[in-house]
Amino acid sequence: MSAKPLTDLSRLCVHTITTKPWTIEEAAQNYSKMGIGGITVWRDTLAGRYIRHTGQMLRDHGLTVVSLCRGGFFPNADAAGRQEAIDDNRRAIEEAAELGAPLIVLVCGADPRQPLTESRKQIQDGIMAVLPQAEAAGVKLAIEPLHPMYADNRSAINTLAQANDMAEAINSPWVGVAVDVYHLWWDPTLEQEIARCGRNGNLYAFHMCDWKTPTTDFLLDRGLMGEGCINVPQIRSWVEAAGFDGFNEVEIFSTAHWAKDQHVFLDEIKQAYLHHS
């Protein structure tokens, strides 16, 4: 199976973290000039701003606000820490509603002081705790499984099967899954689990980048599509076969790419998107 070629940027979404040196205003202006269709907003870019006005600014630039990043980090060996996380996720829901973002991506969290099984239970409990507010605000929650190298303190949800299991257990139209190729490309059951996610109506988001070989940093050395070893078009074909027709979101953490002229980098994103995605 091969993905249909991408011929325009109407379904391209860029995360603000991808062009980290830019303010959200600069990102909006430059994404819009390029003809990019969507933007995913990281919460740090909203600091000191009137969020409702920021959302309108993005739409005035012709951008669709695809999602807000990030919520999650529910597990904590201490009850006070768990409550603090729940409170922060409630604030994230308020921010998403003010921004006009229909979705929050959850980096679910983990605590190395306790077993992964306990962290997973706390993740599910945390999502259930904030779910009534999310539903009332009209904001969906996407569980994003992270690569197993992050199982110590970033996420106890490390496979798409685990994310699917949790979404099915919660069984709410407001809780689904975000598929990120960087975290899941290695999984031998990925195609089947993407299909399962689609059958359940739980495939909410699709994130793209590449895994550079050799990588110099497991967090801050992601590559543009085509720079590494991930077969991004194949995985895109799987999510589209599963019924996904939303935005293809480019999410890149890279000190090397952040160090260059971001206008040049944005053009490189465009070319990589059209030719290697």
FIMAR-797697 format. One line per 4 residues: number of its first residue (from 0); their letters; for each residue x, y, z of N, C-alpha, C. Coordinates in steps of 0.05 Angstrom, whole numbers, plus 5000, padded with zeros to 4 digits. Layout:
residues N
NUM = A = X,Y,Z,X,Y,Z,X,Y,Z | ...
end
This chain:
residues 277
0 = MSAK = 5017,4976,5000,5000,5000,5000,5018,5025,5000 | 5011,5044,4983,5027,5069,4983,5008,5092,4986 | 5018,5113,4999,5002,5137,5004,4999,5153,4978 | 4976,5167,4975,4972,5185,4953,4992,5209,4956
4 = PLTD = 5003,5218,4934,5021,5241,4936,5008,5265,4947 | 5023,5281,4962,5013,5306,4973,5020,5328,4953 | 5000,5343,4944,5005,5362,4922,5001,5391,4931 | 4991,5395,4955,4988,5422,4966,4992,5422,4996
8 = LSRL = 4990,5445,5008,4995,5447,5037,4969,5450,5054 | 4946,5445,5041,4921,5450,5055,4917,5432,5079 | 4929,5408,5080,4927,5390,5103,4953,5390,5120 | 4971,5408,5114,4995,5410,5130,4990,5428,5154
12 = CVHT = 4997,5417,5178,4996,5432,5203,5024,5432,5214 | 5033,5455,5224,5059,5457,5237,5055,5464,5266 | 5070,5450,5283,5069,5456,5312,5087,5480,5317 | 5077,5497,5335,5094,5521,5342,5121,5513,5353
16 = ITTK = 5123,5490,5366,5149,5481,5377,5168,5475,5354 | 5158,5468,5330,5175,5462,5308,5192,5486,5299 | 5179,5510,5300,5193,5535,5294,5196,5550,5320 | 5208,5538,5340,5209,5548,5367,5220,5577,5370
20 = PWTI = 5239,5586,5354,5249,5613,5357,5228,5635,5350 | 5207,5628,5336,5187,5648,5329,5166,5651,5351 | 5156,5675,5355,5132,5679,5372,5109,5667,5357 | 5086,5664,5370,5063,5654,5357,5053,5673,5335
24 = EEAA = 5057,5699,5339,5049,5718,5319,5067,5715,5294 | 5093,5711,5297,5111,5707,5275,5104,5681,5261 | 5099,5660,5276,5092,5634,5265,5067,5637,5248 | 5046,5650,5258,5021,5653,5244,5026,5667,5217
28 = QNYS = 5040,5689,5218,5045,5705,5194,5060,5688,5173 | 5081,5674,5181,5097,5659,5163,5084,5633,5153 | 5070,5620,5170,5055,5596,5161,5035,5604,5140 | 5021,5626,5146,5000,5635,5128,5012,5643,5100
32 = KMGI = 5034,5657,5100,5047,5665,5075,5054,5640,5059 | 5062,5619,5072,5071,5594,5058,5047,5579,5047 | 5022,5585,5057,4999,5571,5049,4993,5546,5065 | 5006,5545,5089,5001,5522,5108,4973,5525,5119
36 = GGIT = 4959,5502,5122,4931,5503,5129,4925,5503,5159 | 4944,5491,5175,4937,5488,5204,4960,5494,5222 | 4954,5499,5247,4974,5504,5268,4966,5489,5293 | 4985,5476,5306,4981,5465,5333,4997,5483,5352
40 = VWRD = 4984,5492,5372,4995,5512,5390,5005,5499,5416 | 5031,5504,5422,5042,5495,5447,5036,5517,5468 | 5030,5508,5492,5020,5526,5513,5039,5548,5520 | 5065,5543,5518,5084,5563,5526,5082,5588,5508
44 = TLAG = 5072,5585,5484,5070,5608,5466,5047,5627,5474 | 5030,5618,5491,5007,5634,5499,5012,5651,5524 | 5035,5648,5536,5042,5663,5561,5039,5693,5556 | 5025,5706,5575,5022,5735,5574,5003,5745,5552
48 = RYIR = 4988,5727,5539,4970,5736,5518,4941,5731,5525 | 4924,5746,5514,4895,5742,5516,4888,5719,5497 | 4883,5696,5507,4882,5671,5491,4860,5673,5470 | 4837,5684,5477,4815,5685,5458,4823,5703,5434
52 = HTGQ = 4836,5725,5439,4846,5742,5417,4867,5728,5401 | 4884,5712,5413,4905,5698,5399,4892,5677,5380 | 4871,5664,5389,4857,5645,5372,4845,5659,5348 | 4833,5682,5352,4822,5697,5330,4844,5706,5310
56 = MLRD = 4867,5714,5321,4889,5723,5304,4898,5700,5286 | 4899,5676,5297,4906,5653,5280,4886,5648,5258 | 4861,5650,5265,4840,5646,5244,4840,5668,5224 | 4846,5693,5233,4848,5715,5214,4871,5711,5194
60 = HGLT = 4891,5696,5201,4912,5689,5182,4905,5665,5165 | 4880,5655,5167,4872,5633,5151,4880,5605,5161 | 4889,5604,5186,4899,5579,5198,4877,5565,5214 | 4875,5539,5211,4858,5523,5228,4874,5516,5253
64 = VVSL = 4862,5521,5276,4875,5513,5301,4869,5483,5305 | 4889,5466,5302,4885,5438,5301,4884,5426,5330 | 4902,5434,5347,4903,5424,5374,4920,5442,5392 | 4918,5436,5418,4935,5449,5438,4953,5428,5450
68 = CRGG = 4978,5434,5453,4998,5416,5466,5009,5431,5490 | 5011,5419,5512,5003,5392,5517,4990,5390,5544 | 4974,5370,5548,4964,5363,5574,4978,5337,5583 | 4968,5325,5605,4978,5299,5614,4995,5301,5639
72 = FFPN = 5016,5285,5639,5035,5283,5662,5019,5277,5688 | 5000,5258,5686,4983,5252,5709,4997,5236,5732 | 5014,5217,5726,5025,5200,5748,5043,5215,5767 | 5040,5208,5792,5057,5219,5813,5054,5201,5838
76 = ADAA = 5076,5195,5850,5075,5178,5874,5062,5192,5897 | 5061,5219,5895,5049,5234,5917,5021,5244,5908 | 5002,5242,5926,4974,5251,5920,4973,5280,5912 | 4989,5297,5925,4989,5325,5919,4998,5330,5891
80 = GRQE = 5018,5315,5882,5028,5318,5854,5007,5309,5834 | 4991,5288,5840,4970,5280,5822,4948,5301,5820 | 4942,5313,5842,4921,5334,5842,4931,5358,5827 | 4956,5365,5830,4968,5388,5815,4966,5383,5785
84 = AIDD = 4971,5358,5777,4969,5351,5748,4940,5354,5738 | 4922,5344,5754,4893,5347,5746,4886,5376,5744 | 4894,5392,5762,4888,5421,5761,4900,5434,5736 | 4924,5426,5729,4937,5437,5705,4923,5428,5680
88 = NRRA = 4913,5404,5679,4898,5394,5656,4871,5409,5654 | 4860,5416,5676,4835,5432,5675,4841,5459,5664 | 4863,5471,5671,4871,5497,5659,4876,5494,5629 | 4888,5471,5621,4892,5467,5593,4866,5465,5577
92 = IEEA = 4846,5453,5589,4820,5451,5576,4808,5479,5573 | 4811,5496,5594,4801,5523,5592,4816,5538,5570 | 4842,5534,5568,4858,5548,5548,4850,5539,5520 | 4845,5513,5516,4837,5502,5490,4811,5514,5482
96 = AELG = 4792,5516,5501,4766,5527,5494,4768,5556,5486 | 4784,5571,5501,4788,5600,5494,4802,5603,5467 | 4821,5586,5462,4836,5588,5437,4819,5579,5413 | 4800,5562,5418,4784,5550,5396,4797,5524,5385
100 = APLI = 4813,5511,5402,4826,5486,5395,4807,5463,5402 | 4801,5445,5383,4782,5424,5389,4794,5400,5403 | 4821,5400,5407,4835,5377,5417,4859,5385,5434 | 4863,5369,5455,4888,5371,5471,4903,5345,5468
104 = VLVC = 4929,5347,5462,4946,5323,5461,4957,5318,5489 | 4955,5293,5498,4963,5286,5524,4990,5270,5523 | 5011,5283,5534,5035,5268,5540,5032,5258,5568 | 5026,5232,5570,5012,5222,5594,5028,5222,5620
108 = GADP = 5054,5220,5618,5071,5221,5641,5077,5194,5653 | 5097,5194,5671,5105,5170,5686,5121,5180,5710 | 5123,5163,5731,5139,5169,5754,5157,5146,5760 | 5183,5149,5758,5202,5126,5762,5202,5115,5790
112 = RQPL = 5188,5129,5809,5187,5120,5837,5167,5097,5840 | 5152,5092,5819,5130,5072,5822,5129,5054,5797 | 5116,5031,5799,5114,5013,5775,5099,5026,5752 | 5105,5018,5728,5091,5028,5705,5061,5022,5706
116 = TESR = 5054,4999,5718,5026,4992,5720,5011,5013,5737 | 5024,5023,5758,5011,5043,5775,5009,5070,5760 | 5030,5076,5745,5029,5101,5730,5006,5100,5709 | 5003,5077,5696,4981,5074,5677,4954,5077,5690
120 = KQIQ = 4951,5065,5713,4925,5069,5728,4920,5098,5734 | 4941,5112,5742,4938,5141,5749,4932,5157,5724 | 4943,5149,5701,4936,5163,5676,4907,5161,5670 | 4897,5136,5671,4868,5132,5665,4851,5147,5686
124 = DGIM = 4858,5145,5711,4843,5160,5732,4844,5190,5727 | 4867,5200,5719,4869,5229,5714,4852,5238,5690 | 4852,5222,5669,4835,5229,5646,4806,5229,5654 | 4798,5208,5669,4770,5207,5678,4763,5231,5695
128 = AVLP = 4782,5240,5711,4776,5263,5729,4770,5288,5714 | 4784,5293,5691,4780,5318,5676,4761,5314,5653 | 4752,5290,5648,4735,5285,5624,4709,5301,5625 | 4695,5303,5648,4670,5319,5648,4674,5348,5639
132 = QAEA = 4696,5360,5647,4702,5387,5640,4708,5389,5610 | 4723,5369,5600,4730,5369,5571,4705,5366,5554 | 4687,5348,5562,4662,5345,5547,4646,5370,5548 | 4644,5383,5571,4628,5407,5574,4639,5430,5556
136 = AGVK = 4666,5430,5554,4679,5451,5538,4680,5444,5508 | 4673,5419,5501,4674,5411,5473,4703,5407,5463 | 4720,5398,5482,4748,5393,5475,4755,5364,5478 | 4765,5352,5457,4773,5323,5458,4801,5320,5470
140 = LAIE = 4806,5296,5479,4832,5290,5492,4844,5267,5476 | 4869,5270,5467,4883,5250,5452,4906,5238,5468 | 4905,5212,5474,4927,5198,5487,4949,5194,5466 | 4973,5204,5472,4995,5200,5453,5015,5180,5465
144 = PLHP = 5017,5156,5454,5038,5138,5463,5065,5148,5455 | 5084,5146,5474,5111,5155,5469,5130,5131,5467 | 5152,5134,5453,5172,5113,5450,5180,5102,5477 | 5186,5076,5479,5193,5064,5505,5217,5077,5519
148 = MYAD = 5234,5091,5504,5257,5104,5518,5248,5126,5537 | 5222,5134,5535,5211,5155,5552,5194,5143,5575 | 5195,5117,5578,5177,5104,5598,5184,5111,5627 | 5208,5122,5631,5216,5128,5659,5201,5152,5671
152 = NRSA = 5199,5174,5655,5187,5198,5667,5170,5214,5648 | 5167,5206,5623,5151,5221,5604,5124,5208,5598 | 5124,5181,5595,5099,5168,5589,5101,5138,5595 | 5081,5129,5610,5078,5100,5615,5061,5087,5593
156 = INTL = 5052,5103,5574,5037,5092,5550,5057,5092,5527 | 5066,5068,5519,5089,5066,5501,5083,5051,5475 | 5059,5040,5472,5052,5028,5447,5024,5037,5439 | 5018,5035,5414,4991,5042,5405,4970,5023,5417
160 = AQAN = 4978,4998,5421,4960,4979,5433,4952,4988,5461 | 4971,4998,5477,4964,5008,5503,4946,5032,5502 | 4951,5050,5483,4934,5074,5480,4906,5065,5471 | 4904,5046,5453,4878,5036,5444,4863,5023,5467
164 = DMAE = 4878,5007,5483,4865,4994,5506,4853,5015,5525 | 4868,5036,5530,4858,5056,5549,4835,5072,5538 | 4836,5079,5513,4814,5094,5500,4789,5077,5500 | 4792,5051,5495,4769,5033,5495,4758,5030,5523
168 = AINS = 4775,5028,5543,4766,5025,5570,4751,5049,5580 | 4760,5073,5572,4747,5098,5580,4720,5101,5564 | 4721,5092,5539,4696,5090,5523,4680,5116,5522 | 4694,5137,5513,4681,5163,5511,4687,5174,5483
172 = PWVG = 4667,5187,5470,4673,5200,5444,4691,5224,5447 | 4699,5231,5471,4717,5254,5476,4746,5245,5481 | 4751,5219,5481,4778,5209,5486,4787,5191,5463 | 4809,5198,5451,4820,5181,5430,4851,5180,5431
176 = VAVD = 4863,5179,5408,4892,5173,5406,4905,5192,5386 | 4930,5200,5392,4947,5213,5372,4969,5194,5364 | 4973,5191,5338,4994,5174,5327,5017,5191,5318 | 5041,5186,5329,5065,5201,5322,5085,5181,5311
180 = VYHL = 5094,5185,5287,5112,5166,5274,5139,5163,5289 | 5148,5184,5302,5173,5183,5316,5172,5163,5339 | 5149,5161,5351,5146,5144,5375,5138,5115,5367 | 5126,5111,5344,5113,5086,5338,5124,5071,5314
184 = WWDP = 5143,5082,5299,5151,5070,5274,5162,5042,5276 | 5173,5036,5300,5187,5011,5305,5168,4987,5311 | 5143,4993,5316,5124,4974,5327,5114,4954,5306 | 5120,4928,5309,5111,4909,5288,5081,4906,5285
188 = TLEQ = 5066,4915,5305,5037,4913,5303,5024,4940,5295 | 5040,4959,5286,5030,4986,5282,5007,4987,5262 | 5010,4974,5239,4988,4975,5219,4962,4964,5230 | 4963,4942,5244,4939,4930,5256,4927,4948,5277
192 = EIAR = 4944,4960,5294,4934,4977,5315,4923,5004,5304 | 4934,5014,5283,4923,5038,5270,4895,5031,5259 | 4892,5008,5246,4866,5000,5236,4846,4997,5259 | 4855,4985,5281,4837,4982,5304,4828,5009,5315
196 = CGRN = 4847,5028,5316,4841,5055,5325,4820,5068,5307 | 4824,5064,5281,4804,5076,5262,4777,5063,5265 | 4776,5037,5268,4750,5023,5271,4734,5034,5295 | 4749,5041,5316,4736,5051,5340,4729,5081,5339
200 = GNLY = 4737,5094,5317,4733,5123,5315,4751,5139,5333 | 4774,5128,5341,4791,5140,5361,4817,5152,5349 | 4820,5153,5323,4844,5164,5311,4841,5194,5307 | 4851,5209,5326,4846,5238,5328,4868,5255,5315
204 = AFHM = 4893,5245,5314,4915,5262,5305,4938,5245,5294 | 4952,5257,5275,4975,5244,5262,4998,5263,5261 | 5021,5256,5274,5044,5273,5276,5067,5260,5259 | 5082,5278,5246,5104,5268,5228,5130,5282,5234
208 = CDWK = 5152,5267,5230,5179,5277,5230,5196,5254,5221 | 5221,5252,5229,5238,5229,5221,5258,5223,5243 | 5267,5198,5243,5287,5189,5262,5314,5188,5248 | 5332,5206,5256,5358,5208,5243,5377,5186,5253
212 = TPTT = 5394,5177,5234,5412,5155,5241,5440,5163,5232 | 5460,5165,5251,5455,5163,5280,5443,5188,5291 | 5427,5185,5312,5416,5208,5326,5436,5218,5346 | 5437,5244,5351,5455,5255,5371,5441,5261,5397
216 = DFLL = 5414,5260,5397,5399,5266,5421,5371,5254,5418 | 5362,5238,5437,5336,5225,5435,5312,5243,5438 | 5317,5268,5446,5295,5287,5448,5297,5309,5428 | 5322,5319,5424,5325,5344,5409,5340,5341,5383
220 = DRGL = 5337,5318,5370,5350,5313,5344,5331,5300,5324 | 5306,5307,5325,5288,5297,5305,5294,5309,5278 | 5288,5293,5257,5293,5302,5230,5269,5309,5214 | 5273,5324,5193,5253,5328,5173,5246,5302,5159
224 = MGEG = 5222,5299,5150,5214,5275,5135,5234,5272,5112 | 5245,5247,5110,5265,5242,5089,5293,5243,5099 | 5297,5254,5123,5324,5256,5135,5333,5231,5150 | 5314,5213,5155,5320,5190,5171,5309,5164,5160
228 = CINV = 5302,5145,5178,5296,5118,5171,5267,5110,5173 | 5249,5129,5179,5221,5123,5182,5208,5124,5154 | 5192,5104,5148,5177,5104,5123,5150,5119,5128 | 5153,5146,5127,5130,5163,5134,5107,5159,5114
232 = PQIR = 5112,5157,5088,5089,5153,5069,5073,5128,5075 | 5088,5107,5082,5074,5082,5088,5056,5085,5112 | 5066,5097,5134,5049,5100,5158,5026,5119,5152 | 5031,5139,5136,5008,5157,5128,4987,5141,5113
236 = SWVE = 4996,5123,5096,4977,5107,5081,4960,5090,5100 | 4972,5081,5122,4957,5065,5141,4936,5082,5156 | 4943,5106,5164,4924,5122,5178,4901,5131,5159 | 4908,5136,5134,4887,5144,5115,4869,5120,5109
240 = AAGF = 4880,5096,5107,4864,5072,5103,4845,5067,5127 | 4854,5076,5151,4838,5073,5175,4816,5095,5177 | 4815,5113,5157,4794,5133,5156,4802,5160,5164 | 4827,5164,5171,4836,5191,5180,4838,5209,5156
244 = DGFN = 4826,5233,5158,4827,5252,5136,4833,5280,5147 | 4846,5281,5171,4852,5306,5184,4879,5317,5175 | 4891,5334,5191,4916,5347,5184,4940,5329,5189 | 4960,5332,5173,4986,5319,5177,5003,5339,5192
248 = EVEI = 5010,5333,5217,5022,5352,5235,5053,5348,5236 | 5068,5368,5229,5097,5366,5231,5106,5376,5258 | 5117,5358,5274,5126,5364,5301,5155,5356,5303 | 5173,5376,5304,5202,5370,5304,5215,5385,5327
252 = FSTA = 5228,5370,5344,5245,5381,5365,5274,5379,5355 | 5288,5401,5350,5314,5398,5339,5331,5424,5344 | 5351,5421,5360,5369,5444,5365,5382,5453,5339 | 5388,5434,5321,5401,5440,5296,5382,5457,5278
256 = HWAK = 5358,5448,5276,5339,5463,5259,5330,5489,5272 | 5329,5490,5298,5322,5516,5311,5344,5536,5308 | 5369,5527,5304,5391,5545,5302,5393,5559,5275 | 5378,5549,5255,5380,5561,5228,5359,5582,5224
260 = DQHV = 5361,5597,5203,5340,5616,5195,5314,5601,5192 | 5294,5609,5208,5269,5594,5208,5253,5597,5182 | 5258,5618,5167,5245,5620,5140,5256,5598,5122 | 5282,5594,5123,5294,5572,5108,5284,5545,5117
264 = FLDE = 5282,5542,5143,5272,5517,5155,5243,5512,5146 | 5227,5532,5146,5199,5529,5138,5197,5520,5109 | 5214,5531,5092,5214,5521,5064,5223,5492,5062 | 5242,5484,5079,5251,5457,5080,5228,5438,5089
268 = IKQA = 5212,5448,5108,5189,5432,5117,5169,5428,5094 | 5164,5450,5079,5146,5448,5056,5156,5427,5036 | 5182,5428,5029,5193,5409,5010,5192,5380,5020 | 5199,5377,5046,5199,5350,5058,5170,5339,5059
272 = YLHH = 5151,5356,5064,5123,5348,5066,5114,5339,5039 | 5120,5354,5018,5110,5347,4991,5124,5323,4979 | 5149,5318,4986,5166,5298,4972,5173,5274,4989 | 5169,5275,5015,5178,5253,5032,5157,5245,5053
276 = S = 5132,5254,5049,5111,5247,5068,5089,5231,5056
end
